């Protein structure tokens, strides 16, 4: 099972934490005031690569879901 679902919707990407480890990662690495949309964290496209790299470098798994 993946720790996160990631979907790219153009200017906005959605990062959905699925596991306890993923929720801990979000708490430790993303700002407390991050925008949440339907349980996912909304991320500007320009920051997505850095965040995804950080998740992978920390040993967590991401499922890339095709966006609209």
Chimera marker file (.cmm) of the C-alpha trace (Angstrom):
<marker_set name="trace">
<marker id="1" x="0.000" y="0.000" z="0.000" r="1" g="1" b="0" radius="0.5"/>
<marker id="2" x="1.273" y="3.455" z="-0.879" r="1" g="1" b="0" radius="0.5"/>
<marker id="3" x="1.726" y="6.094" z="1.783" r="1" g="1" b="0" radius="0.5"/>
<marker id="4" x="0.459" y="8.899" z="-0.467" r="1" g="1" b="0" radius="0.5"/>
<marker id="5" x="-1.666" y="9.454" z="-3.550" r="1" g="1" b="0" radius="0.5"/>
<marker id="6" x="-0.388" y="12.270" z="-5.739" r="1" g="1" b="0" radius="0.5"/>
<marker id="7" x="-2.375" y="13.832" z="-8.575" r="1" g="1" b="0" radius="0.5"/>
<marker id="8" x="-1.311" y="16.634" z="-10.882" r="1" g="1" b="0" radius="0.5"/>
<marker id="9" x="-4.068" y="18.996" z="-12.015" r="1" g="1" b="0" radius="0.5"/>
<marker id="10" x="-1.953" y="21.566" z="-13.832" r="1" g="1" b="0" radius="0.5"/>
<marker id="11" x="-1.236" y="24.506" z="-11.562" r="1" g="1" b="0" radius="0.5"/>
<marker id="12" x="-2.369" y="22.613" z="-8.468" r="1" g="1" b="0" radius="0.5"/>
<marker id="13" x="-1.295" y="19.171" z="-7.298" r="1" g="1" b="0" radius="0.5"/>
<marker id="14" x="-3.099" y="17.181" z="-4.623" r="1" g="1" b="0" radius="0.5"/>
<marker id="15" x="-1.176" y="15.101" z="-2.099" r="1" g="1" b="0" radius="0.5"/>
<marker id="16" x="-3.299" y="12.681" z="-0.073" r="1" g="1" b="0" radius="0.5"/>
<marker id="17" x="-1.691" y="11.045" z="2.959" r="1" g="1" b="0" radius="0.5"/>
<marker id="18" x="-2.923" y="7.456" z="3.263" r="1" g="1" b="0" radius="0.5"/>
<marker id="19" x="-0.873" y="6.013" z="6.114" r="1" g="1" b="0" radius="0.5"/>
<marker id="20" x="0.073" y="7.021" z="9.629" r="1" g="1" b="0" radius="0.5"/>
<marker id="21" x="3.670" y="7.510" z="8.431" r="1" g="1" b="0" radius="0.5"/>
<marker id="22" x="2.412" y="9.828" z="5.683" r="1" g="1" b="0" radius="0.5"/>
<marker id="23" x="0.405" y="11.924" z="8.136" r="1" g="1" b="0" radius="0.5"/>
<marker id="24" x="3.500" y="12.210" z="10.368" r="1" g="1" b="0" radius="0.5"/>
<marker id="25" x="5.577" y="13.248" z="7.352" r="1" g="1" b="0" radius="0.5"/>
<marker id="26" x="3.059" y="15.959" z="6.445" r="1" g="1" b="0" radius="0.5"/>
<marker id="27" x="3.026" y="17.232" z="10.042" r="1" g="1" b="0" radius="0.5"/>
<marker id="28" x="6.840" y="17.416" z="10.135" r="1" g="1" b="0" radius="0.5"/>
<marker id="29" x="7.527" y="18.820" z="6.666" r="1" g="1" b="0" radius="0.5"/>
<marker id="30" x="4.605" y="20.926" z="5.463" r="1" g="1" b="0" radius="0.5"/>
<marker id="31" x="3.334" y="24.170" z="6.987" r="1" g="1" b="0" radius="0.5"/>
<marker id="32" x="0.469" y="23.995" z="9.479" r="1" g="1" b="0" radius="0.5"/>
<marker id="33" x="-1.513" y="26.420" z="7.339" r="1" g="1" b="0" radius="0.5"/>
<marker id="34" x="-1.229" y="24.320" z="4.149" r="1" g="1" b="0" radius="0.5"/>
<marker id="35" x="-4.395" y="24.410" z="2.060" r="1" g="1" b="0" radius="0.5"/>
<marker id="36" x="-6.506" y="21.270" z="2.372" r="1" g="1" b="0" radius="0.5"/>
<marker id="37" x="-8.981" y="20.206" z="-0.297" r="1" g="1" b="0" radius="0.5"/>
<marker id="38" x="-11.124" y="17.138" z="0.320" r="1" g="1" b="0" radius="0.5"/>
<marker id="39" x="-8.595" y="15.621" z="2.709" r="1" g="1" b="0" radius="0.5"/>
<marker id="40" x="-5.670" y="16.241" z="0.335" r="1" g="1" b="0" radius="0.5"/>
<marker id="41" x="-3.031" y="18.926" z="0.629" r="1" g="1" b="0" radius="0.5"/>
<marker id="42" x="-3.162" y="21.368" z="-2.283" r="1" g="1" b="0" radius="0.5"/>
<marker id="43" x="0.348" y="22.126" z="-3.530" r="1" g="1" b="0" radius="0.5"/>
<marker id="44" x="1.468" y="24.675" z="-6.089" r="1" g="1" b="0" radius="0.5"/>
<marker id="45" x="2.930" y="22.918" z="-9.114" r="1" g="1" b="0" radius="0.5"/>
<marker id="46" x="6.256" y="24.723" z="-8.620" r="1" g="1" b="0" radius="0.5"/>
<marker id="47" x="6.823" y="23.012" z="-5.236" r="1" g="1" b="0" radius="0.5"/>
<marker id="48" x="5.579" y="19.541" z="-6.160" r="1" g="1" b="0" radius="0.5"/>
<marker id="49" x="8.888" y="18.055" z="-7.362" r="1" g="1" b="0" radius="0.5"/>
<marker id="50" x="10.725" y="19.093" z="-4.213" r="1" g="1" b="0" radius="0.5"/>
<marker id="51" x="7.998" y="17.707" z="-1.941" r="1" g="1" b="0" radius="0.5"/>
<marker id="52" x="7.732" y="14.421" z="-3.852" r="1" g="1" b="0" radius="0.5"/>
<marker id="53" x="11.527" y="14.029" z="-3.780" r="1" g="1" b="0" radius="0.5"/>
<marker id="54" x="11.522" y="14.612" z="-0.027" r="1" g="1" b="0" radius="0.5"/>
<marker id="55" x="8.858" y="11.965" z="0.493" r="1" g="1" b="0" radius="0.5"/>
<marker id="56" x="10.732" y="9.408" z="-1.614" r="1" g="1" b="0" radius="0.5"/>
<marker id="57" x="14.086" y="10.247" z="0.005" r="1" g="1" b="0" radius="0.5"/>
<marker id="58" x="12.483" y="9.578" z="3.388" r="1" g="1" b="0" radius="0.5"/>
<marker id="59" x="11.516" y="6.072" z="2.240" r="1" g="1" b="0" radius="0.5"/>
<marker id="60" x="7.783" y="6.578" z="1.753" r="1" g="1" b="0" radius="0.5"/>
<marker id="61" x="5.851" y="5.431" z="-1.316" r="1" g="1" b="0" radius="0.5"/>
<marker id="62" x="3.740" y="7.586" z="-3.612" r="1" g="1" b="0" radius="0.5"/>
<marker id="63" x="1.048" y="6.378" z="-5.971" r="1" g="1" b="0" radius="0.5"/>
<marker id="64" x="0.833" y="8.743" z="-8.949" r="1" g="1" b="0" radius="0.5"/>
<marker id="65" x="-2.850" y="9.182" z="-9.807" r="1" g="1" b="0" radius="0.5"/>
<marker id="66" x="-3.584" y="10.762" z="-13.168" r="1" g="1" b="0" radius="0.5"/>
<marker id="67" x="-5.215" y="14.153" z="-12.793" r="1" g="1" b="0" radius="0.5"/>
<marker id="68" x="-7.944" y="15.680" z="-14.920" r="1" g="1" b="0" radius="0.5"/>
<link id1="1" id2="2" r="1" g="1" b="0" radius="0.2"/>
<link id1="2" id2="3" r="1" g="1" b="0" radius="0.2"/>
<link id1="3" id2="4" r="1" g="1" b="0" radius="0.2"/>
<link id1="4" id2="5" r="1" g="1" b="0" radius="0.2"/>
<link id1="5" id2="6" r="1" g="1" b="0" radius="0.2"/>
<link id1="6" id2="7" r="1" g="1" b="0" radius="0.2"/>
<link id1="7" id2="8" r="1" g="1" b="0" radius="0.2"/>
<link id1="8" id2="9" r="1" g="1" b="0" radius="0.2"/>
<link id1="9" id2="10" r="1" g="1" b="0" radius="0.2"/>
<link id1="10" id2="11" r="1" g="1" b="0" radius="0.2"/>
<link id1="11" id2="12" r="1" g="1" b="0" radius="0.2"/>
<link id1="12" id2="13" r="1" g="1" b="0" radius="0.2"/>
<link id1="13" id2="14" r="1" g="1" b="0" radius="0.2"/>
<link id1="14" id2="15" r="1" g="1" b="0" radius="0.2"/>
<link id1="15" id2="16" r="1" g="1" b="0" radius="0.2"/>
<link id1="16" id2="17" r="1" g="1" b="0" radius="0.2"/>
<link id1="17" id2="18" r="1" g="1" b="0" radius="0.2"/>
<link id1="18" id2="19" r="1" g="1" b="0" radius="0.2"/>
<link id1="19" id2="20" r="1" g="1" b="0" radius="0.2"/>
<link id1="20" id2="21" r="1" g="1" b="0" radius="0.2"/>
<link id1="21" id2="22" r="1" g="1" b="0" radius="0.2"/>
<link id1="22" id2="23" r="1" g="1" b="0" radius="0.2"/>
<link id1="23" id2="24" r="1" g="1" b="0" radius="0.2"/>
<link id1="24" id2="25" r="1" g="1" b="0" radius="0.2"/>
<link id1="25" id2="26" r="1" g="1" b="0" radius="0.2"/>
<link id1="26" id2="27" r="1" g="1" b="0" radius="0.2"/>
<link id1="27" id2="28" r="1" g="1" b="0" radius="0.2"/>
<link id1="28" id2="29" r="1" g="1" b="0" radius="0.2"/>
<link id1="29" id2="30" r="1" g="1" b="0" radius="0.2"/>
<link id1="30" id2="31" r="1" g="1" b="0" radius="0.2"/>
<link id1="31" id2="32" r="1" g="1" b="0" radius="0.2"/>
<link id1="32" id2="33" r="1" g="1" b="0" radius="0.2"/>
<link id1="33" id2="34" r="1" g="1" b="0" radius="0.2"/>
<link id1="34" id2="35" r="1" g="1" b="0" radius="0.2"/>
<link id1="35" id2="36" r="1" g="1" b="0" radius="0.2"/>
<link id1="36" id2="37" r="1" g="1" b="0" radius="0.2"/>
<link id1="37" id2="38" r="1" g="1" b="0" radius="0.2"/>
<link id1="38" id2="39" r="1" g="1" b="0" radius="0.2"/>
<link id1="39" id2="40" r="1" g="1" b="0" radius="0.2"/>
<link id1="40" id2="41" r="1" g="1" b="0" radius="0.2"/>
<link id1="41" id2="42" r="1" g="1" b="0" radius="0.2"/>
<link id1="42" id2="43" r="1" g="1" b="0" radius="0.2"/>
<link id1="43" id2="44" r="1" g="1" b="0" radius="0.2"/>
<link id1="44" id2="45" r="1" g="1" b="0" radius="0.2"/>
<link id1="45" id2="46" r="1" g="1" b="0" radius="0.2"/>
<link id1="46" id2="47" r="1" g="1" b="0" radius="0.2"/>
<link id1="47" id2="48" r="1" g="1" b="0" radius="0.2"/>
<link id1="48" id2="49" r="1" g="1" b="0" radius="0.2"/>
<link id1="49" id2="50" r="1" g="1" b="0" radius="0.2"/>
<link id1="50" id2="51" r="1" g="1" b="0" radius="0.2"/>
<link id1="51" id2="52" r="1" g="1" b="0" radius="0.2"/>
<link id1="52" id2="53" r="1" g="1" b="0" radius="0.2"/>
<link id1="53" id2="54" r="1" g="1" b="0" radius="0.2"/>
<link id1="54" id2="55" r="1" g="1" b="0" radius="0.2"/>
<link id1="55" id2="56" r="1" g="1" b="0" radius="0.2"/>
<link id1="56" id2="57" r="1" g="1" b="0" radius="0.2"/>
<link id1="57" id2="58" r="1" g="1" b="0" radius="0.2"/>
<link id1="58" id2="59" r="1" g="1" b="0" radius="0.2"/>
<link id1="59" id2="60" r="1" g="1" b="0" radius="0.2"/>
<link id1="60" id2="61" r="1" g="1" b="0" radius="0.2"/>
<link id1="61" id2="62" r="1" g="1" b="0" radius="0.2"/>
<link id1="62" id2="63" r="1" g="1" b="0" radius="0.2"/>
<link id1="63" id2="64" r="1" g="1" b="0" radius="0.2"/>
<link id1="64" id2="65" r="1" g="1" b="0" radius="0.2"/>
<link id1="65" id2="66" r="1" g="1" b="0" radius="0.2"/>
<link id1="66" id2="67" r="1" g="1" b="0" radius="0.2"/>
<link id1="67" id2="68" r="1" g="1" b="0" radius="0.2"/>
</marker_set>
